[in-house]
């Protein structure tokens, strides 16, 4: 039995190694611009940059699988690849040109064979863009339209990086993401594709492919693997965030009940009342001054160190830092979503201002409570508040990342 198991594992490794040994190219960068309509259908521009990774690579046909029902392909365009996601690469040159292809419908997808006019060769890149439409990407719910978009699969190649942006109608918003804008929406490009020359069509696709940031990203997808982009969009913001609103109200009510039942508000007030006790040498010098001062000018009562104060402020720091971090990220993505519409010279001071705000918000949230505690209650409260704030912030951010995935 043990020998049979070892034989099976060895055979599995051999087959896996053979599969990967046959891989002669990979996708350096895949980009998706997905425009959703109000009925759940989608227009898509899928741009893929291929790079040969073997010395004898000479690929002329690419076999792809497009997930979804009733796939309608408008055009397939091959272009030189000028940019590989986050680094410049060697290109194979040539001009943009339309490609021939064959479609074979499957049960839940469509198999597509693309015939390249410029083959994939070693240590250089070429790119194709597929303009297509797919149905039933989104389904209606009481909150809005819930969508699930799956990227294209390539059973012969690894996809190193992939990014997707979602565009929704003007009267709708995408939950949890800034609304993206682009000069040429996928539906517009699809409409123009039959009447434009290859070079003119490339100029409309380029702003989507060379965009700096993406709402959804994935890395190192194995052959025949895709990644799922899902979310919610609709007209009513209150419905989009319905469960978050209900959860917030429930938490707020629970906190009020707990505070009233256990008298926590009064305990916390007493905990933060007065100032931290000063060293004996310094307080002795002030004793005579306190005696001579009128009653109205008497200072606040001095209180001893208490762990409750820095613990509470550490929790506050964690929530403020998390909120500030997400707000900074949202501001950055909002700026990126409309960056194509601004003049470059005008963008420089705006970007500098945005970067200052992005760093200032989390820094103020992390250091502000600690500085306040230090000035009012002493160095012990300040240091402990800061240390607890850092630990709890990291724990809260990590837990939110796990929940998101």
DAWOBEL-V379355 format. One record per residue. N is the residue number from 0. PHI is phi in whole degrees, -180 to 180 (NA if undefined). OMEGA is omega in whole degrees, 0 to 359 (999 if undefined). BURIAL is # if it has 16 or more other ideal C-beta (glycine too) atoms within 10 Angstrom, else .. Layout:
n->[N;N]
phi->[PHI;PHI]
omega->[OMEGA;OMEGA]
burial->[BURIAL;BURIAL]
This chain:
n->[0;1;2;3;4;5;6;7;8;9;10;11;12;13;14;15;16;17;18;19;20;21;22;23;24;25;26;27;28;29;30;31;32;33;34;35;36;37;38;39;40;41;42;43;44;45;46;47;48;49;50;51;52;53;54;55;56;57;58;59;60;61;62;63;64;65;66;67;68;69;70;71;72;73;74;75;76;77;78;79;80;81;82;83;84;85;86;87;88;89;90;91;92;93;94;95;96;97;98;99;100;101;102;103;104;105;106;107;108;109;110;111;112;113;114;115;116;117;118;119;120;121;122;123;124;125;126;127;128;129;130;131;132;133;134;135;136;137;138;139;140;141;142;143;144;145;146;147;148;149;150;151;152;153;154;155;156;157;158;159;160;161;162;163;164;165;166;167;168;169;170;171;172;173;174;175;176;177;178;179;180;181;182;183;184;185;186;187;188;189;190;191;192;193;194;195;196;197;198;199;200;201;202;203;204;205;206;207;208;209;210;211;212;213;214;215;216;217;218;219;220;221;222;223;224;225;226;227;228;229;230;231;232;233;234;235;236;237;238;239;240;241;242;243;244;245;246;247;248;249;250;251;252;253;254;255;256;257;258;259;260;261;262;263;264;265;266;267;268;269;270;271;272;273;274;275;276;277;278;279;280;281;282;283;284;285;286;287;288;289;290;291;292;293;294;295;296;297;298;299;300;301;302;303;304;305;306;307;308;309;310;311;312;313;314;315;316;317;318;319;320;321;322;323;324;325;326;327;328;329;330;331;332;333;334;335;336;337;338;339;340;341;342;343;344;345;346;347;348;349;350;351;352;353;354;355;356;357;358;359;360;361;362;363;364;365;366;367;368;369;370;371;372;373;374;375;376;377;378;379;380;381;382;383;384;385;386;387;388;389;390;391;392;393;394;395;396;397;398;399;400;401;402;403;404]
phi->[NA;-64;-65;-66;-65;-64;-64;-64;-63;-63;-65;-63;-64;-65;-65;-65;-63;-65;-61;-75;-67;-80;-74;-106;-151;-140;-92;-70;-160;-112;-128;-126;-111;-117;-104;-94;-103;-80;-114;100;-91;-143;-99;-132;-113;-107;-112;-130;-108;-99;-139;-72;-121;-116;-64;-107;-63;-156;-95;-111;-126;-116;-102;-122;-128;-100;-67;121;-102;50;-71;-122;-96;-91;-151;-125;-122;-105;-135;-63;-96;-94;-147;-109;93;-134;-157;-82;-133;-73;-115;-87;73;91;-113;-68;-156;-77;-116;-92;-156;-126;-116;-130;-63;-112;-64;-129;-162;-131;-86;-130;-107;-107;-97;-79;-87;-111;-65;-80;-121;-64;55;-150;-126;-141;-130;-127;-126;-111;-103;-147;-127;-134;-109;57;-72;-123;-127;-71;-130;-68;-87;161;-109;-99;-113;-141;-112;-112;-76;-72;-104;-131;-74;-107;-148;-80;-108;-70;-142;-146;-137;-140;-119;-109;-115;-119;-59;-58;-88;-126;-135;-95;-64;78;-134;-67;-72;-84;-129;-151;-70;-125;-71;-55;-66;-66;-62;-63;-66;-85;-60;-78;-110;-99;-74;-59;-65;-70;-68;-60;-65;-84;-80;-54;-59;-78;-73;-98;-65;-76;-133;-132;-73;-132;-140;-150;-136;53;-83;-69;-54;70;-108;-127;-127;-96;-108;-136;175;-139;-143;179;-88;-100;-65;-63;-72;-59;-108;-58;-69;-66;-66;-61;-64;-64;-64;-63;-65;-62;-63;-63;-65;-61;-63;-64;-64;-71;-68;-97;63;-70;-60;-69;-65;-67;-60;-67;-64;-99;-75;78;-121;-67;-62;-89;-58;-60;-63;-74;-70;-66;-66;-87;-60;-65;-66;-66;-64;-80;-73;-64;-60;-67;-98;-63;-72;-64;-66;-79;-124;-81;-65;-138;-66;-60;-62;-65;-64;-62;-70;-65;-64;-61;-59;-61;-67;-65;-65;-62;-62;-65;-66;-68;-65;-63;-64;-65;-62;-64;-68;-64;-66;-65;-64;-114;-66;-71;-98;-105;-67;-60;-66;-77;-72;-59;-65;-66;-64;-61;-62;-63;-64;-62;-64;-61;-84;-71;-63;-63;-64;-64;-67;-82;-95;-57;-60;-66;-65;-61;-66;-64;-70;-93;-123;112;-68;-61;-61;-64;-67;-65;-60;-66;-63;-64;-61;-64;-63;-69;-64;-62;-65;-67;-64;-65;-65;-70;-65;-64;-65;-67;-101]
omega->[180;179;179;179;179;179;180;180;179;179;179;178;180;180;179;180;178;180;182;179;181;181;184;178;173;175;178;182;174;182;181;170;187;179;180;176;183;181;177;176;184;166;187;165;179;180;185;179;182;178;177;185;175;183;182;181;176;186;180;179;179;180;183;175;181;179;176;182;174;180;175;181;180;181;170;187;174;182;170;180;183;187;184;177;180;178;178;185;172;179;180;178;182;181;179;181;179;184;173;183;173;179;176;182;173;185;182;181;178;177;186;175;182;179;182;174;172;185;173;185;184;171;175;186;168;186;171;175;180;178;184;179;178;185;174;174;181;178;183;171;181;178;184;179;180;185;175;180;181;182;183;180;174;185;184;188;171;175;187;179;179;180;181;172;181;177;181;180;184;183;181;176;180;184;173;181;174;182;182;175;177;182;182;177;180;179;176;179;178;179;181;192;184;185;184;171;183;181;179;178;177;181;177;180;186;180;178;184;184;177;186;185;181;178;182;180;175;182;172;175;180;175;181;178;176;172;186;175;183;180;185;176;182;183;188;181;180;179;179;182;185;184;176;179;179;179;178;178;180;179;180;179;180;179;179;181;181;181;181;184;183;180;185;182;181;179;179;179;179;181;182;180;177;180;179;181;181;175;185;182;181;182;179;180;182;185;181;180;179;180;183;183;176;184;182;184;181;180;178;179;179;181;182;179;178;180;183;183;180;178;179;181;174;177;177;178;181;180;180;181;179;178;180;180;179;177;178;179;180;179;181;181;177;178;180;184;181;186;181;185;186;174;186;181;177;184;187;179;179;179;178;179;180;180;178;180;181;179;184;183;178;180;178;180;183;185;184;179;180;178;178;181;179;182;185;187;177;187;179;179;182;182;181;177;181;182;178;179;179;182;182;177;179;180;181;179;181;180;179;176;179;179;181;181;999]
burial->[.;.;.;.;.;.;.;.;.;.;.;.;.;.;.;.;.;.;.;.;.;.;.;#;#;#;#;#;#;#;#;#;#;#;#;#;#;.;.;.;#;#;#;#;#;#;#;#;#;#;#;#;#;.;.;.;#;.;#;.;.;#;.;#;#;#;#;#;.;.;#;.;#;#;#;#;#;#;#;#;#;.;#;#;#;.;.;.;#;.;#;#;.;.;.;#;#;.;#;.;#;.;.;.;.;.;.;.;#;#;#;#;.;#;.;#;.;#;.;#;#;.;.;#;#;#;#;#;#;#;#;#;#;#;.;.;#;#;.;.;.;.;#;#;#;#;#;.;#;#;#;#;#;#;.;#;#;#;#;#;#;#;#;#;#;#;#;#;.;.;.;#;#;#;#;.;#;#;#;#;.;#;.;#;#;#;#;.;#;#;.;#;#;.;.;#;.;#;.;.;#;#;.;#;#;#;.;#;#;.;#;.;.;#;#;#;.;#;.;.;#;.;#;.;.;#;#;.;#;.;#;#;#;#;.;.;.;.;#;#;#;.;.;.;.;.;.;.;.;.;.;.;.;.;.;.;.;.;.;.;.;.;.;.;.;.;.;.;.;.;#;.;.;.;.;#;.;.;.;.;.;.;.;.;.;.;.;.;.;.;.;.;.;.;.;.;.;.;.;.;.;.;#;.;.;#;.;.;#;#;.;#;#;#;#;#;#;#;.;#;#;#;.;#;#;.;.;#;.;.;#;#;#;#;#;#;#;.;#;.;.;.;.;.;.;.;.;.;.;.;.;.;.;#;.;.;.;#;.;.;#;#;.;.;#;#;#;#;#;#;.;.;#;#;.;.;#;#;.;#;#;#;.;#;#;#;.;#;#;#;.;#;#;.;.;#;.;.;.;.;.;.;.;.;.]
